[in-house]
Amino acid sequence: MKKIEAIIRKSRFNDVKDNLHDIEVNFFTYWDVTGVGNEKKGKVYRGISYSTSDIQRRYISIIVSDEFEEKTIKAIIEAAKTGEVGDGKIFVSDIQNTYRIRTEEKGDQALN
């Protein structure tokens, strides 16, 4: 099993969510987060300068079976990518086991 964590633009969240549902990844957790990025300069919009050093993002945490890892990552990238600085990051780590409290199922059976 894999834990996939993604930090994406808030504006791309609904597209990412739809792509995940399309590949049958229907359970995940998300938070609104603020981070500091590499970009040091601000943006100017209608004559007003905005700081881009503090960035509003959405953090998504997903646990999937090994066979869903690649298509989950692909779904996130396809929906979150704009080609601009600040599209986000994806982190993947191994999960040793998963338990469903209600039924005491464990492993892949506890994910569905």
C-alpha positions, 0 to 999 in steps of 0.5 A: 500500500502507498500513501500519496500526499499532494500539495496543489493549487486550491483552484485545481482541487475540484478537477483533481477530485473529479479525476480521482473519482473517475479512477475509483479513488473515492476516499481521501482527506484534504486540508487547506494549508499555507506554505512558503514557496521558492518564488520570491517576487510578487505578482501585479494585478490591475496595478496592485502588487500581491505577495506570492511568498505565502501560498494558499494550497490544498493538501490531499492525503490518499492511501491506495493499494500498490496497483493504484499508485501510478494511475492515482499520481497520473490523475493528480498531475493531469488535473493539477498541472498548469505549467506555471510555478507553484503547481505543487508537489506529490510525495509517496511513501510506503504503508505497512498496514491498514485496519478498518476499525468497524469490521477489523479488516486489514490490508487492501480489504480495509481500503474499499 
